[in-house]
Amino acid sequence: MDTCEMQVFLYAARMLRGLNWISHSSVL
């Protein structure tokens, strides 16, 4: 895996986690 691809993957994972957290916090 390229380091660039790794960066994009980590960024995407962080974004998804952020969206997940936001949706959960909005429910509460």
Biopython code that builds the backbone (N, CA, C, O; Angstrom):
import numpy as np
from Bio.PDB.StructureBuilder import StructureBuilder

atoms = [
    (1, "MET", "N", (0.846, -1.199, 0.000)),
    (1, "MET", "CA", (0.000, 0.000, 0.000)),
    (1, "MET", "C", (0.885, 1.256, 0.000)),
    (1, "MET", "O", (1.899, 1.313, 0.696)),
    (2, "ASP", "N", (0.489, 2.241, -0.780)),
    (2, "ASP", "CA", (1.250, 3.487, -0.834)),
    (2, "ASP", "C", (1.014, 4.301, 0.432)),
    (2, "ASP", "O", (-0.023, 4.169, 1.082)),
    (3, "THR", "N", (1.980, 5.140, 0.772)),
    (3, "THR", "CA", (1.802, 5.990, 1.944)),
    (3, "THR", "C", (0.674, 6.982, 1.689)),
    (3, "THR", "O", (-0.067, 7.344, 2.603)),
    (4, "CYS", "N", (0.551, 7.418, 0.436)),
    (4, "CYS", "CA", (-0.519, 8.361, 0.083)),
    (4, "CYS", "C", (-1.874, 7.680, 0.273)),
    (4, "CYS", "O", (-2.791, 8.272, 0.841)),
    (5, "GLU", "N", (-2.002, 6.449, -0.196)),
    (5, "GLU", "CA", (-3.261, 5.710, -0.040)),
    (5, "GLU", "C", (-3.550, 5.502, 1.443)),
    (5, "GLU", "O", (-4.700, 5.575, 1.877)),
    (6, "MET", "N", (-2.502, 5.242, 2.211)),
    (6, "MET", "CA", (-2.669, 5.026, 3.640)),
    (6, "MET", "C", (-3.222, 6.305, 4.284)),
    (6, "MET", "O", (-4.112, 6.253, 5.132)),
    (7, "GLN", "N", (-2.675, 7.452, 3.862)),
    (7, "GLN", "CA", (-3.142, 8.729, 4.407)),
    (7, "GLN", "C", (-4.627, 8.921, 4.117)),
    (7, "GLN", "O", (-5.398, 9.311, 4.993)),
    (8, "VAL", "N", (-5.016, 8.640, 2.868)),
    (8, "VAL", "CA", (-6.422, 8.801, 2.470)),
    (8, "VAL", "C", (-7.305, 7.853, 3.268)),
    (8, "VAL", "O", (-8.402, 8.218, 3.692)),
    (9, "PHE", "N", (-6.815, 6.620, 3.469)),
    (9, "PHE", "CA", (-7.607, 5.636, 4.217)),
    (9, "PHE", "C", (-7.808, 6.098, 5.662)),
    (9, "PHE", "O", (-8.914, 6.030, 6.198)),
    (10, "LEU", "N", (-6.733, 6.565, 6.277)),
    (10, "LEU", "CA", (-6.832, 7.029, 7.657)),
    (10, "LEU", "C", (-7.775, 8.231, 7.750)),
    (10, "LEU", "O", (-8.558, 8.354, 8.692)),
    (11, "TYR", "N", (-7.681, 9.117, 6.747)),
    (11, "TYR", "CA", (-8.529, 10.304, 6.741)),
    (11, "TYR", "C", (-9.998, 9.911, 6.610)),
    (11, "TYR", "O", (-10.863, 10.459, 7.294)),
    (12, "ALA", "N", (-10.267, 8.952, 5.720)),
    (12, "ALA", "CA", (-11.641, 8.493, 5.514)),
    (12, "ALA", "C", (-12.170, 7.846, 6.795)),
    (12, "ALA", "O", (-13.313, 8.080, 7.187)),
    (13, "ALA", "N", (-11.339, 7.036, 7.440)),
    (13, "ALA", "CA", (-11.760, 6.359, 8.665)),
    (13, "ALA", "C", (-12.078, 7.393, 9.745)),
    (13, "ALA", "O", (-13.045, 7.249, 10.493)),
    (14, "ARG", "N", (-11.245, 8.444, 9.817)),
    (14, "ARG", "CA", (-11.473, 9.490, 10.817)),
    (14, "ARG", "C", (-12.782, 10.223, 10.525)),
    (14, "ARG", "O", (-13.545, 10.541, 11.437)),
    (15, "MET", "N", (-13.032, 10.488, 9.226)),
    (15, "MET", "CA", (-14.268, 11.172, 8.842)),
    (15, "MET", "C", (-15.478, 10.342, 9.236)),
    (15, "MET", "O", (-16.440, 10.857, 9.806)),
    (16, "LEU", "N", (-15.422, 9.036, 8.924)),
    (16, "LEU", "CA", (-16.547, 8.152, 9.245)),
    (16, "LEU", "C", (-16.774, 8.121, 10.746)),
    (16, "LEU", "O", (-17.913, 8.175, 11.211)),
    (17, "ARG", "N", (-15.675, 8.033, 11.511)),
    (17, "ARG", "CA", (-15.806, 7.999, 12.966)),
    (17, "ARG", "C", (-16.440, 9.292, 13.464)),
    (17, "ARG", "O", (-17.269, 9.277, 14.374)),
    (18, "GLY", "N", (-16.040, 10.417, 12.857)),
    (18, "GLY", "CA", (-16.593, 11.719, 13.251)),
    (18, "GLY", "C", (-18.093, 11.771, 12.969)),
    (18, "GLY", "O", (-18.877, 12.214, 13.808)),
    (19, "LEU", "N", (-18.482, 11.311, 11.772)),
    (19, "LEU", "CA", (-19.911, 11.317, 11.420)),
    (19, "LEU", "C", (-20.686, 10.410, 12.366)),
    (19, "LEU", "O", (-21.789, 10.749, 12.795)),
    (20, "ASN", "N", (-20.107, 9.258, 12.690)),
    (20, "ASN", "CA", (-20.759, 8.316, 13.599)),
    (20, "ASN", "C", (-20.976, 8.979, 14.956)),
    (20, "ASN", "O", (-22.057, 8.895, 15.537)),
    (21, "TRP", "N", (-19.921, 9.646, 15.455)),
    (21, "TRP", "CA", (-19.995, 10.296, 16.754)),
    (21, "TRP", "C", (-21.037, 11.414, 16.742)),
    (21, "TRP", "O", (-21.789, 11.587, 17.701)),
    (22, "ILE", "N", (-21.071, 12.169, 15.641)),
    (22, "ILE", "CA", (-22.019, 13.286, 15.540)),
    (22, "ILE", "C", (-23.459, 12.754, 15.551)),
    (22, "ILE", "O", (-24.320, 13.290, 16.249)),
    (23, "SER", "N", (-23.710, 11.698, 14.772)),
    (23, "SER", "CA", (-25.072, 11.154, 14.707)),
    (23, "SER", "C", (-25.493, 10.612, 16.071)),
    (23, "SER", "O", (-26.642, 10.773, 16.482)),
    (24, "HIS", "N", (-24.552, 9.967, 16.773)),
    (24, "HIS", "CA", (-24.869, 9.411, 18.090)),
    (24, "HIS", "C", (-25.126, 10.532, 19.096)),
    (24, "HIS", "O", (-26.053, 10.451, 19.902)),
    (25, "SER", "N", (-24.301, 11.578, 19.044)),
    (25, "SER", "CA", (-24.453, 12.679, 20.005)),
    (25, "SER", "C", (-25.743, 13.450, 19.721)),
    (25, "SER", "O", (-26.379, 13.956, 20.646)),
    (26, "SER", "N", (-26.134, 13.541, 18.437)),
    (26, "SER", "CA", (-27.362, 14.274, 18.103)),
    (26, "SER", "C", (-28.582, 13.510, 18.621)),
    (26, "SER", "O", (-29.586, 14.113, 18.998)),
    (27, "VAL", "N", (-28.486, 12.173, 18.636)),
    (27, "VAL", "CA", (-29.595, 11.361, 19.147)),
    (27, "VAL", "C", (-29.733, 11.606, 20.651)),
    (27, "VAL", "O", (-30.843, 11.682, 21.179)),
    (28, "LEU", "N", (-28.589, 11.729, 21.331)),
    (28, "LEU", "CA", (-28.616, 11.999, 22.768)),
    (28, "LEU", "C", (-28.819, 13.498, 22.978)),
    (28, "LEU", "O", (-28.874, 13.959, 24.118)),
]
sb = StructureBuilder()
sb.init_structure("model")
sb.init_model(0)
sb.init_chain("A")
sb.init_seg("    ")
for serial, (resi, resn, name, xyz) in enumerate(atoms, 1):
    if name == "N":
        sb.init_residue(resn, " ", resi, " ")
    sb.init_atom(name, np.array(xyz, "f"), 0.0, 1.0, " ", f" {name:<3s}", serial, name[0])
structure = sb.get_structure()
